[in-house]
Amino acid sequence: MIFATRKRFWFAALLGFAILFYTIRQADLTKLAQSLEELSMMWVLAMVLASASSYLCIAAVLDSLLKNTGQRIPFFSTLKISLISCTLNYLMAIGGLSGVAAKVYLLSREKIPPSKTLSISMVHGFLTNTVAVLFVYIGFFSLSSEYPLKDREMELGIIILIIAFLLTWITIQTIVHEAFRKKLWRLAMTVADFLSEKLRWARWFNRNRAETFFENFNDSMNLLLRNIRQLWAPALFALLDWMLMFACLKFAFMAVHYPIDNSTLLVGFSVGIFAGLFSFIPASIGLMEGSMAGAFYLMGLDYDQALLATLLYRLVYFFLPIMLSVFFYRQFFKAPLE
């Protein structure tokens, strides 16, 4: 089973590198190398600062939610947990579920009860992913208003937006409304009972433990939402996180001496977000670079300059944090659970 999973992972990674290789091959490599030599290091530094500030905001969201539930851990630990969960989410997107699972596990190592870690992780993921979905919506409407779309492209865009809306609506209902949360749980238990009976999962599925977990999770969620004003601070940090992420991409274009207007940048940014949300390719390698550079090219930008800016953005915002998180990853996952 583990071998099959690893095999799929490396196959997807190789596919991503093949897409990236093809994407770069479409560019004028001589022009790309020349532009690389002429990079503005001042704007590259601004990118690094924007990226670092963005991850600090992600940690601040989690730190605020922990304090709202009466849980306190050092901010540096919160930062490490946030960084690891983000980078694991990049490697295995699955709509953000891998990041939630990582936060649940890592917070449990800080002696926080699993029911509370799940509620905190869900709200944390909701705040960050909802802003991402908003960017997708704004980018689509900006694209459709400024550039003519064919009927098939418009239909595909509408389907994507409907799916994004339904997922967001279900998440909001689960977090905000206790009655909906309980109905969804009962449905999940009915499905679990059916599968455990048909597939003989009885020894892995304990109904009483599951019900106890849900009661604790439900109480934790109600505690978290008891004073809705407490969510303003983490919500603002989540918004600032995405604004800094957007700024990092903006600075990437400034670094290659190719400034573009914010509306065009927003379209390419939202394309990149969507490419990463449900990508089966680790870190969306190749897929995000190709889709963003392609989107900018279709909007009339120079392909070589847009590709270089996109590659620079991906390096600073995604791959450098992934490499940094490896050190924390080994520290967290090799230490024994007490």
VENGITA-V455925 format. One record per run of one state. SS is the DSSP state (alpha for helix, beta for strand, coil for the rest). FROM is the first residue (numbers start at 1). TO is the last residue. If there is no record, write none. Layout:
BEGIN
SS | FROM | TO
SS | FROM | TO
END
This chain:
BEGIN
coil | 1 | 1
alpha | 2 | 25
coil | 26 | 28
alpha | 29 | 37
coil | 38 | 40
alpha | 41 | 68
coil | 69 | 74
alpha | 75 | 91
coil | 92 | 93
alpha | 94 | 108
coil | 109 | 113
alpha | 114 | 146
coil | 147 | 150
alpha | 151 | 176
coil | 177 | 177
alpha | 178 | 198
coil | 199 | 206
alpha | 207 | 225
coil | 226 | 227
alpha | 228 | 255
coil | 256 | 261
alpha | 262 | 277
coil | 278 | 281
alpha | 282 | 284
coil | 285 | 286
alpha | 287 | 298
coil | 299 | 302
alpha | 303 | 334
coil | 335 | 338
END
